[in-house]
Amino acid sequence: MYLRTTRRRNKDGSVVRYYALAENVRHPGKGYVEARVVHNFGRADRLDRAALERLVASIRRVLEGESGGGPAAAEAAGAAGIALEASFGLGVVHVAKALWARLGIGEAIQAELDEKRLTAPHATALLAMVAQRLDRPGSKLACHERWLDRVWLPEARGLGLHQLYRALDLLALHGDAVERAVFWRAADLFKLDVDLVFYDATTAWFETDEEDVAAHEWRGLTFEPLRRRGHSKEGRDHDPQVVIALAVTRDGVPVRSWVFPGATPDVTTVHKIKDDLRAMRLGRVLFVGDAGLYSKANLDELAKGAGRYILAAPIGRVKEIRDEVLSHPGRYADVTPTPRAKEVVLGEGERRRRYVLCLNEEEADRQRRRRAEILEVLEAELASLKADHPKAACRLIASRRFGPYLSRDDGGRPYLDREKVRRAEQLDGKFVLTTNDDTLSVADIALGYKGMWVIESCFRRMKTTGLAVRPMFHWMPHRITAHVRLCVLALMIQRTAEIATGLSWRQLAGTLERLKAVRYTSEGRTIVQATTVGPELADVLGKLEVPAPKAILAVG
């Protein structure tokens, strides 16, 4: 580190000198050494000599301490000159702010504020809550009372709790427009393929005994009740819940999100989803969905307007699939990398139905091994079952693990039904897809559906492995909707970072957490300084195209 002098020549021929504290660092991407300014002292003729003298004096004390009294004296001299006050998390917040700006999230929110002529700091409040989701998910109260004091986000330090909630209200009203603007910015940045849209829905439950029965009035608007009991995908049918739907690209970048009442079945959401996606003018969209969407009404709805789809078909529920598709002759063709598939066409003309029967050999082997273990245990259970234990017999038949392979004899006793075992073996590793797009090859259809793991991964991130969409501490419908959209914005930033670096967010967060902001007092002045950016962190920031933070963040 050294005192750097630069010169600038004016038009009149005079020369102006500038002083700066600088250091030589190696550029992580370009490989050569370049000067990085740590602090600017300004023009030489306007220099604050007292500040420079204080810096020299503090350095001299340390050096004299080392020569005059060894490590103990140096430590005493350093302690007398610098007093550490606090450290703050900086890495995750620094990257979140940069990607928030690059994706145009703040710009989209500010556009809504300008249109409504609002001056409240809603954009800053939403940035704080999204960054909290990425760093340490918690309630809005936890964000206000604990998290904001732990990170270096000075623009949000003075926010009140009521301002966080007001910002949520804005997102509830204008979240659709914000999501659209952010998606198209991401599509341009990463040249996303928007021809393939994956759709799925999940449920999120509430720890409350009562479901909502009445509509909620807020600012002259009416919101239908959301917390309703319905079929839970988490096995909690007794708890009120909401249905969260998500549409993503093949890269896992969210296109749109929706929140429906908890009693809404998957099959009734298609009309709304398709209309909203059509309004986004994505072009030729291939809609990919899971078996929960399979119904004649949904197939007709998806096909309207020359719509194209790939849907999984429920094998056990559709008779012609059970009786004809599974037994249809023909060889499977290899589809790289894993599944094998063959085409089955039933009917002619308008009644023509195109199915693709897929077989995953690895999954079939796993299911066979698993069934063999279950049957071994089941036979032991049946052998130990006594005639005077009807409760034990009922327990076996009602079991999800053993029940599918059992039947009752004339005396009501359970026995292992070999025909049920044989039918289960026929389904090992198999799944059936249907489509109305004749331009797609069998391989395109199989691989297109295989990409559904992307949206399943998105739901895992939102629910269990990071963004913590629940527990939800809200009861008003518009706040519940805003909370989900907040999590989707955080998911957008996560996927942006993962696409740019090729690393998972868990790996990225672990690296970013090393970057801290340290506040200390020296010579009567309070300084906030960023810690040194190491090689691994510099590499991550380089891939993200996010500049390292300034060495001196604040001087007071």
C-alpha positions as CSV (number, residue, x, y, z in Angstrom):
1,M,0.0,0.0,0.0
2,Y,1.4,3.4,-0.9
3,L,0.5,7.1,-1.4
4,R,-0.3,7.5,-5.0
5,T,0.1,10.8,-6.9
6,T,-1.7,11.6,-10.1
7,R,-1.6,14.7,-12.3
8,R,-4.1,16.5,-14.6
9,R,-3.2,19.3,-16.9
10,N,-5.8,22.0,-17.4
11,K,-6.4,23.9,-20.6
12,D,-4.5,26.9,-19.3
13,G,-1.4,24.8,-18.9
14,S,-1.6,24.5,-15.1
15,V,-1.1,21.1,-13.4
16,V,-3.3,19.8,-10.6
17,R,-2.1,17.0,-8.4
18,Y,-4.2,14.4,-6.6
19,Y,-3.3,12.2,-3.6
20,A,-4.8,8.7,-2.9
21,L,-4.0,5.7,-0.8
22,A,-3.6,2.8,-3.2
23,E,-2.5,-0.8,-3.4
24,N,-1.4,-3.1,-6.3
25,V,-3.7,-6.1,-6.8
26,R,-3.8,-8.8,-9.4
27,H,-7.0,-8.6,-11.6
28,P,-8.7,-12.0,-11.2
29,G,-9.9,-12.2,-14.8
30,K,-7.3,-10.4,-16.8
31,G,-4.2,-11.7,-14.9
32,Y,-2.2,-8.5,-14.7
33,V,-1.5,-6.2,-11.7
34,E,-3.4,-3.0,-11.4
35,A,-3.7,-0.2,-8.9
36,R,-6.8,-0.1,-6.7
37,V,-7.6,3.1,-4.8
38,V,-8.4,2.5,-1.2
39,H,-9.1,6.1,-0.2
40,N,-9.0,9.4,-2.1
41,F,-7.5,12.4,-0.3
42,G,-8.4,14.8,-3.1
43,R,-6.5,17.7,-4.6
44,A,-3.1,18.5,-3.2
45,D,-3.8,22.2,-2.9
46,R,-7.0,21.3,-0.8
47,L,-5.5,18.5,1.2
48,D,-6.7,17.9,4.7
49,R,-3.3,17.6,6.1
50,A,-4.6,16.9,9.6
51,A,-6.3,13.7,8.4
52,L,-3.1,12.6,6.7
53,E,-1.0,13.4,9.8
54,R,-3.4,11.3,11.9
55,L,-2.9,8.3,9.6
56,V,0.9,8.7,9.7
57,A,0.8,9.0,13.5
58,S,-1.3,5.8,13.9
59,I,1.1,3.9,11.6
60,R,4.2,5.3,13.5
61,R,2.7,4.2,16.9
62,V,2.4,0.6,15.7
63,L,5.9,0.6,14.2
64,E,7.5,2.2,17.3
65,G,5.6,-0.3,19.4
66,E,7.1,-3.2,17.5
67,S,10.6,-1.9,17.8
68,G,10.3,-0.6,21.4
69,G,8.4,-3.3,23.3
70,G,7.8,-6.3,21.2
71,P,4.3,-7.8,20.4
72,A,2.8,-6.7,23.7
73,A,3.7,-3.1,23.1
74,A,2.5,-3.2,19.5
75,E,-0.8,-4.7,20.7
76,A,-1.2,-1.9,23.2
77,A,-0.4,0.8,20.7
78,G,-2.9,-0.7,18.2
79,A,-5.6,-1.0,20.8
80,A,-5.0,2.6,21.8
81,G,-5.4,3.8,18.2
82,I,-8.2,1.5,16.8
83,A,-11.3,0.3,18.6
84,L,-13.4,-2.4,16.9
85,E,-17.1,-1.8,17.3
86,A,-19.0,-4.4,15.2
87,S,-19.0,-6.5,12.1
88,F,-21.8,-7.0,9.6
89,G,-22.7,-9.5,6.9
90,L,-21.9,-8.0,3.5
91,G,-21.4,-10.7,0.8
92,V,-25.0,-11.9,0.3
93,V,-26.4,-8.4,0.6
94,H,-23.8,-7.0,-1.8
95,V,-24.6,-9.6,-4.5
96,A,-28.4,-9.4,-3.9
97,K,-28.3,-5.6,-4.5
98,A,-26.2,-5.9,-7.7
99,L,-28.5,-8.6,-9.2
100,W,-31.6,-6.7,-8.0
101,A,-30.5,-3.8,-10.1
102,R,-29.3,-5.9,-13.1
103,L,-32.7,-7.8,-13.3
104,G,-34.5,-4.5,-13.1
105,I,-36.5,-5.4,-10.0
106,G,-36.0,-2.1,-8.4
107,E,-36.7,-0.3,-11.7
108,A,-40.0,-2.2,-12.1
109,I,-41.1,-1.4,-8.6
110,Q,-40.1,2.3,-9.0
111,A,-42.1,2.5,-12.2
112,E,-45.2,1.5,-10.2
113,L,-44.4,4.0,-7.5
114,D,-43.9,6.8,-10.1
115,E,-47.2,5.9,-11.7
116,K,-49.0,6.1,-8.4
117,R,-46.9,9.2,-7.3
118,L,-45.8,7.4,-4.2
119,T,-42.6,8.6,-2.4
120,A,-42.4,6.0,0.4
121,P,-39.3,3.8,0.4
122,H,-41.1,0.7,-0.9
123,A,-38.3,-0.4,-3.2
124,T,-35.8,-0.3,-0.4
125,A,-38.1,-2.2,1.9
126,L,-38.7,-5.0,-0.7
127,L,-35.0,-5.2,-1.4
128,A,-34.3,-5.7,2.4
129,M,-37.0,-8.4,2.6
130,V,-35.8,-10.3,-0.5
131,A,-32.1,-10.1,0.7
132,Q,-33.3,-11.5,4.1
133,R,-34.9,-14.5,2.2
134,L,-31.6,-15.2,0.5
135,D,-29.5,-14.8,3.7
136,R,-31.5,-15.8,6.7
137,P,-35.2,-16.3,6.1
138,G,-37.5,-15.2,8.8
139,S,-40.6,-13.1,9.5
140,K,-41.0,-9.5,8.7
141,L,-40.7,-8.7,12.4
142,A,-37.4,-10.6,12.6
143,C,-36.2,-8.7,9.5
144,H,-36.9,-5.4,11.2
145,E,-35.8,-6.2,14.8
146,R,-32.8,-8.5,14.2
147,W,-31.6,-9.0,10.6
148,L,-31.2,-5.4,9.5
149,D,-28.8,-4.8,12.4
150,R,-26.6,-7.8,11.4
151,V,-26.0,-6.8,7.7
152,W,-24.5,-3.8,6.0
153,L,-27.5,-2.3,4.2
154,P,-27.4,1.4,5.4
155,E,-30.2,2.5,3.2
156,A,-32.6,0.2,5.0
157,R,-31.4,0.7,8.5
158,G,-34.0,3.3,9.4
159,L,-37.0,1.5,8.0
160,G,-39.9,1.0,10.4
161,L,-41.9,-2.3,10.6
162,H,-45.0,-0.6,9.2
163,Q,-42.9,0.4,6.1
164,L,-42.1,-3.3,5.4
165,Y,-45.8,-4.2,5.5
166,R,-46.8,-1.2,3.3
167,A,-44.2,-2.4,0.8
168,L,-45.8,-5.9,0.9
169,D,-49.2,-4.3,0.1
170,L,-47.6,-2.7,-3.0
171,L,-46.3,-6.0,-4.2
172,A,-49.7,-7.6,-3.6
173,L,-51.4,-5.0,-5.9
174,H,-48.7,-4.8,-8.6
175,G,-46.7,-8.1,-8.3
176,D,-48.0,-9.3,-11.7
177,A,-46.5,-6.3,-13.5
178,V,-43.2,-6.6,-11.6
179,E,-42.9,-10.3,-12.3
180,R,-43.5,-9.8,-16.0
181,A,-40.9,-7.0,-16.3
182,V,-38.3,-8.9,-14.4
183,F,-38.8,-12.1,-16.4
184,W,-38.3,-10.3,-19.7
185,R,-35.2,-8.6,-18.4
186,A,-33.8,-12.0,-17.4
187,A,-34.8,-13.5,-20.8
188,D,-32.8,-10.8,-22.5
189,L,-29.8,-11.1,-20.2
190,F,-29.5,-14.8,-20.4
191,K,-31.1,-15.5,-23.8
192,L,-33.5,-17.8,-22.2
193,D,-35.5,-20.3,-24.2
194,V,-39.2,-19.4,-23.5
195,D,-40.7,-21.9,-25.9
196,L,-40.9,-24.5,-23.2
197,V,-42.8,-23.6,-20.0
198,F,-43.1,-26.0,-17.1
199,Y,-46.1,-25.7,-14.8
200,D,-46.8,-27.3,-11.4
201,A,-48.5,-26.5,-8.1
202,T,-47.8,-27.3,-4.5
203,T,-49.4,-26.5,-1.2
204,A,-48.3,-24.6,1.9
205,W,-50.1,-25.1,5.2
206,F,-50.9,-22.9,8.2
207,E,-50.7,-23.7,11.8
208,T,-54.3,-22.7,12.6
209,D,-57.4,-24.6,13.4
210,E,-59.9,-22.5,11.5
211,E,-60.0,-21.9,7.7
212,D,-61.1,-18.6,6.2
213,V,-64.8,-18.4,5.2
214,A,-65.4,-14.8,4.4
215,A,-63.9,-12.5,1.8
216,H,-61.5,-9.8,3.1
217,E,-62.0,-6.1,2.3
218,W,-58.9,-3.9,2.0
219,R,-58.7,-0.4,0.5
220,G,-61.9,-0.9,-1.4
221,L,-60.8,-4.2,-2.9
222,T,-62.3,-7.6,-2.2
223,F,-60.0,-10.6,-1.8
224,E,-61.4,-14.1,-1.7
225,P,-60.4,-16.3,1.3
226,L,-57.2,-18.3,0.7
227,R,-56.7,-20.4,3.8
228,R,-58.9,-23.4,3.0
229,R,-58.7,-27.1,3.7
230,G,-58.1,-29.2,0.6
231,H,-56.0,-32.1,-0.7
232,S,-52.5,-31.4,0.7
233,K,-49.4,-32.5,-1.1
234,E,-47.7,-32.5,2.3
235,G,-50.0,-35.0,3.9
236,R,-51.7,-32.4,6.1
237,D,-55.3,-32.5,4.9
238,H,-56.6,-31.3,8.3
239,D,-54.7,-28.0,8.2
240,P,-55.9,-24.9,6.2
241,Q,-53.6,-24.3,3.3
242,V,-53.0,-22.3,0.1
243,V,-52.1,-23.6,-3.4
244,I,-49.0,-22.1,-4.9
245,A,-48.5,-22.5,-8.7
246,L,-45.4,-21.7,-10.6
247,A,-44.4,-21.6,-14.3
248,V,-40.7,-21.7,-15.1
249,T,-38.4,-22.0,-18.1
250,R,-36.3,-25.0,-18.8
251,D,-33.5,-23.1,-16.9
252,G,-35.6,-22.9,-13.8
253,V,-36.2,-19.1,-14.1
254,P,-39.7,-18.2,-12.9
255,V,-42.1,-16.9,-15.5
256,R,-45.1,-16.2,-13.3
257,S,-46.5,-17.3,-9.9
258,W,-50.1,-17.7,-8.7
259,V,-51.7,-18.2,-5.3
260,F,-55.1,-20.0,-5.1
261,P,-57.4,-21.0,-2.2
262,G,-56.4,-24.2,-0.5
263,A,-59.4,-26.1,-1.7
264,T,-58.6,-25.4,-5.4
265,P,-57.9,-28.7,-7.3
266,D,-55.1,-28.6,-9.9
267,V,-57.5,-29.2,-12.8
268,T,-59.3,-25.9,-12.2
269,T,-56.2,-23.7,-12.5
270,V,-55.4,-24.3,-16.1
271,H,-57.8,-21.7,-17.6
272,K,-56.3,-19.0,-15.5
273,I,-52.7,-20.0,-16.1
274,K,-53.1,-20.3,-19.8
275,D,-54.8,-16.9,-20.1
276,D,-52.1,-15.2,-18.0
277,L,-49.3,-16.8,-20.1
278,R,-51.0,-15.9,-23.3
279,A,-51.1,-12.3,-22.1
280,M,-47.3,-12.3,-21.8
281,R,-47.0,-13.1,-25.5
282,L,-44.3,-15.6,-25.1
283,G,-44.7,-16.9,-28.7
284,R,-45.0,-20.6,-29.4
285,V,-45.2,-22.1,-26.0
286,L,-45.1,-25.8,-25.2
287,F,-46.9,-26.4,-21.9
288,V,-45.4,-29.2,-19.8
289,G,-47.4,-30.4,-16.8
290,D,-47.7,-33.3,-14.3
291,A,-50.3,-36.0,-14.1
292,G,-52.4,-33.9,-11.7
293,L,-53.5,-31.8,-14.6
294,Y,-54.7,-34.7,-16.7
295,S,-58.4,-34.5,-17.5
296,K,-60.4,-34.2,-20.7
297,A,-61.5,-30.6,-19.8
298,N,-57.9,-29.6,-19.3
299,L,-56.7,-31.2,-22.5
300,D,-59.4,-29.4,-24.4
301,E,-58.5,-26.1,-22.7
302,L,-54.8,-26.5,-23.4
303,A,-55.5,-27.3,-27.0
304,K,-57.6,-24.1,-27.6
305,G,-56.0,-21.6,-29.9
306,A,-53.6,-24.2,-31.4
307,G,-52.0,-24.6,-27.9
308,R,-49.4,-27.4,-27.6
309,Y,-48.8,-29.5,-24.5
310,I,-47.0,-32.4,-23.0
311,L,-48.7,-34.0,-20.0
312,A,-48.0,-37.0,-17.9
313,A,-51.0,-39.4,-17.9
314,P,-52.0,-41.2,-14.7
315,I,-51.5,-44.9,-15.6
316,G,-53.8,-46.4,-13.0
317,R,-56.7,-44.0,-13.6
318,V,-57.1,-44.1,-17.4
319,K,-58.5,-47.4,-18.7
320,E,-57.1,-47.3,-22.2
321,I,-53.6,-46.7,-20.9
322,R,-53.9,-49.6,-18.5
323,D,-55.4,-52.0,-21.1
324,E,-53.8,-50.8,-24.4
325,V,-50.8,-48.5,-24.0
326,L,-48.9,-50.7,-21.5
327,S,-49.5,-53.8,-23.5
328,H,-48.9,-52.3,-27.0
329,P,-46.2,-54.2,-29.0
330,G,-43.1,-52.4,-30.2
331,R,-39.6,-51.8,-29.3
332,Y,-38.3,-49.1,-27.0
333,A,-35.9,-46.6,-28.5
334,D,-33.0,-45.3,-26.5
335,V,-33.3,-41.6,-25.4
336,T,-30.1,-40.0,-24.2
337,P,-29.2,-39.8,-21.4
338,T,-31.5,-42.3,-19.4
339,P,-35.1,-43.2,-20.5
340,R,-36.2,-45.5,-23.3
341,A,-39.5,-44.7,-25.0
342,K,-41.9,-45.9,-27.7
343,E,-44.8,-44.2,-29.4
344,V,-48.4,-45.5,-29.1
345,V,-51.1,-44.0,-31.3
346,L,-54.8,-44.9,-30.5
347,G,-57.8,-44.0,-32.6
348,E,-58.0,-42.0,-35.9
349,G,-59.0,-38.5,-37.0
350,E,-60.2,-36.2,-34.3
351,R,-60.3,-39.1,-31.8
352,R,-56.6,-39.8,-32.4
353,R,-54.5,-39.8,-29.2
354,R,-50.8,-39.9,-29.1
355,Y,-49.0,-41.5,-26.2
356,V,-45.4,-42.0,-25.4
357,L,-44.6,-44.9,-23.0
358,C,-41.3,-44.3,-21.2
359,L,-39.1,-46.8,-19.3
360,N,-36.4,-45.9,-16.9
361,E,-34.4,-49.1,-16.3
362,E,-32.5,-47.7,-13.3
363,E,-35.7,-46.7,-11.6
364,A,-37.3,-50.1,-12.5
365,D,-34.4,-51.9,-10.8
366,R,-34.7,-49.7,-7.8
367,Q,-38.4,-50.3,-7.5
368,R,-37.9,-54.1,-7.9
369,R,-35.4,-54.2,-5.1
370,R,-37.6,-52.1,-2.9
371,R,-40.6,-54.3,-3.5
372,A,-38.7,-57.5,-2.8
373,E,-37.7,-56.0,0.6
374,I,-41.3,-55.0,1.3
375,L,-42.7,-58.4,0.4
376,E,-40.2,-60.2,2.6
377,V,-41.3,-58.2,5.6
378,L,-45.0,-58.6,4.6
379,E,-44.7,-62.4,4.4
380,A,-43.2,-62.4,7.9
381,E,-46.0,-60.2,9.2
382,L,-48.7,-62.5,7.7
383,A,-47.0,-65.5,9.1
384,S,-47.1,-64.0,12.6
385,L,-50.7,-62.8,12.3
386,K,-53.1,-64.7,14.6
387,A,-56.7,-65.3,13.9
388,D,-57.9,-63.4,16.9
389,H,-56.2,-60.2,16.0
390,P,-58.6,-58.3,13.6
391,K,-57.0,-55.0,14.5
392,A,-53.6,-56.2,13.3
393,A,-55.1,-57.4,10.1
394,C,-56.9,-54.1,9.5
395,R,-53.6,-52.3,10.2
396,L,-51.8,-54.3,7.5
397,I,-54.6,-53.8,4.9
398,A,-54.8,-50.0,5.6
399,S,-51.0,-49.6,5.4
400,R,-49.7,-47.6,2.4
401,R,-46.6,-49.8,2.4
402,F,-48.3,-53.3,2.5
403,G,-51.9,-52.6,1.5
404,P,-51.4,-52.5,-2.3
405,Y,-50.3,-56.1,-2.3
406,L,-53.0,-57.6,0.0
407,S,-56.5,-59.0,-0.5
408,R,-59.0,-60.7,1.9
409,D,-60.1,-64.3,1.8
410,D,-63.6,-65.5,2.6
411,G,-62.9,-65.3,6.3
412,G,-61.7,-61.7,6.1
413,R,-58.1,-62.6,6.7
414,P,-55.5,-60.8,4.6
415,Y,-53.3,-62.7,2.2
416,L,-50.6,-61.8,-0.4
417,D,-52.3,-61.3,-3.7
418,R,-49.8,-62.4,-6.4
419,E,-52.0,-60.9,-9.2
420,K,-51.6,-57.4,-7.5
421,V,-47.8,-58.0,-7.3
422,R,-47.7,-58.9,-11.0
423,R,-49.6,-55.8,-12.0
424,A,-47.3,-53.6,-9.9
425,E,-44.3,-55.3,-11.6
426,Q,-45.7,-54.3,-15.0
427,L,-45.4,-50.6,-14.0
428,D,-41.8,-50.6,-12.7
429,G,-39.9,-47.6,-14.1
430,K,-42.7,-46.7,-16.5
431,F,-44.6,-43.5,-17.1
432,V,-46.9,-42.4,-19.9
433,L,-46.9,-39.0,-21.6
434,T,-49.5,-37.6,-24.0
435,T,-49.1,-34.7,-26.4
436,N,-51.0,-33.0,-29.3
437,D,-47.9,-31.7,-31.0
438,D,-47.1,-34.0,-34.0
439,T,-43.9,-32.1,-34.8
440,L,-42.2,-33.4,-31.7
441,S,-40.2,-36.6,-31.9
442,V,-40.5,-39.3,-29.2
443,A,-37.1,-38.2,-27.8
444,D,-38.2,-34.6,-27.7
445,I,-41.3,-35.5,-25.8
446,A,-39.5,-37.7,-23.3
447,L,-36.7,-35.2,-22.6
448,G,-39.1,-32.3,-22.5
449,Y,-41.1,-33.9,-19.6
450,K,-37.8,-35.1,-17.9
451,G,-37.1,-31.4,-17.4
452,M,-40.0,-31.3,-14.9
453,W,-37.3,-31.9,-12.2
454,V,-36.5,-28.2,-12.7
455,I,-39.8,-27.0,-11.2
456,E,-39.7,-29.6,-8.5
457,S,-36.3,-28.2,-7.5
458,C,-37.7,-24.7,-7.5
459,F,-40.5,-25.8,-5.1
460,R,-37.9,-27.5,-2.8
461,R,-35.9,-24.3,-2.7
462,M,-39.0,-22.3,-1.8
463,K,-40.4,-24.7,0.8
464,T,-37.6,-26.6,2.5
465,T,-34.0,-25.9,1.4
466,G,-33.5,-22.2,1.6
467,L,-36.2,-19.5,0.9
468,A,-38.7,-20.8,3.6
469,V,-42.0,-19.8,2.0
470,R,-43.4,-21.2,5.2
471,P,-44.1,-20.7,8.1
472,M,-46.3,-17.8,6.9
473,F,-47.1,-15.3,9.6
474,H,-49.9,-13.6,7.5
475,W,-53.6,-14.1,7.5
476,M,-54.9,-11.4,5.1
477,P,-55.1,-12.8,1.6
478,H,-53.2,-10.0,-0.1
479,R,-50.3,-10.3,2.4
480,I,-50.1,-14.1,1.8
481,T,-50.0,-13.4,-2.0
482,A,-47.3,-10.8,-1.5
483,H,-45.2,-13.1,0.7
484,V,-45.2,-15.8,-2.0
485,R,-44.2,-13.2,-4.7
486,L,-41.4,-12.0,-2.4
487,C,-40.1,-15.6,-2.3
488,V,-40.4,-15.8,-6.1
489,L,-38.3,-12.7,-6.5
490,A,-35.7,-14.2,-4.3
491,L,-35.8,-17.4,-6.4
492,M,-35.2,-15.3,-9.5
493,I,-32.0,-13.8,-8.0
494,Q,-30.9,-17.3,-6.8
495,R,-31.3,-18.8,-10.3
496,T,-29.6,-15.8,-11.9
497,A,-26.6,-16.4,-9.7
498,E,-26.5,-20.1,-10.2
499,I,-26.8,-19.8,-14.0
500,A,-23.9,-17.3,-14.1
501,T,-21.6,-19.3,-11.9
502,G,-22.6,-22.9,-12.4
503,L,-22.7,-23.3,-8.6
504,S,-25.6,-24.0,-6.2
505,W,-26.8,-21.2,-4.1
506,R,-25.7,-23.1,-1.0
507,Q,-22.1,-23.1,-2.3
508,L,-22.4,-19.4,-3.3
509,A,-23.8,-18.3,0.1
510,G,-21.1,-20.1,1.9
511,T,-18.4,-18.2,-0.1
512,L,-20.2,-14.9,0.1
513,E,-20.6,-15.1,3.9
514,R,-16.8,-14.6,4.3
515,L,-17.2,-11.0,3.1
516,K,-17.9,-8.8,6.1
517,A,-18.1,-5.1,6.8
518,V,-16.2,-4.0,10.0
519,R,-16.9,-0.8,11.9
520,Y,-14.1,0.7,14.0
521,T,-13.1,4.0,15.6
522,S,-9.7,5.5,14.9
523,E,-8.4,9.0,15.7
524,G,-11.9,10.0,16.8
525,R,-13.5,9.0,13.5
526,T,-15.8,6.0,12.8
527,I,-14.9,4.0,9.7
528,V,-16.7,1.0,8.1
529,Q,-14.3,-1.1,6.0
530,A,-14.9,-4.2,3.9
531,T,-12.7,-7.3,4.6
532,T,-10.2,-8.5,2.0
533,V,-11.6,-10.3,-1.1
534,G,-9.8,-13.6,-1.3
535,P,-9.2,-15.5,-4.6
536,E,-12.3,-17.8,-4.3
537,L,-14.6,-14.9,-3.6
538,A,-13.0,-12.8,-6.3
539,D,-13.6,-15.7,-8.8
540,V,-17.3,-15.8,-7.8
541,L,-17.8,-12.1,-8.1
542,G,-16.0,-12.2,-11.4
543,K,-18.4,-14.8,-12.8
544,L,-21.4,-12.8,-11.4
545,E,-19.9,-9.7,-13.0
546,V,-20.4,-8.0,-9.7
547,P,-17.6,-5.6,-8.7
548,A,-16.0,-6.0,-5.3
549,P,-17.2,-3.5,-2.7
550,K,-15.2,-0.4,-1.9
551,A,-12.5,-0.9,0.7
552,I,-13.9,2.0,2.7
553,L,-17.7,1.8,2.9
554,A,-18.3,4.8,5.2
555,V,-16.4,7.4,7.2
556,G,-18.1,9.4,9.9
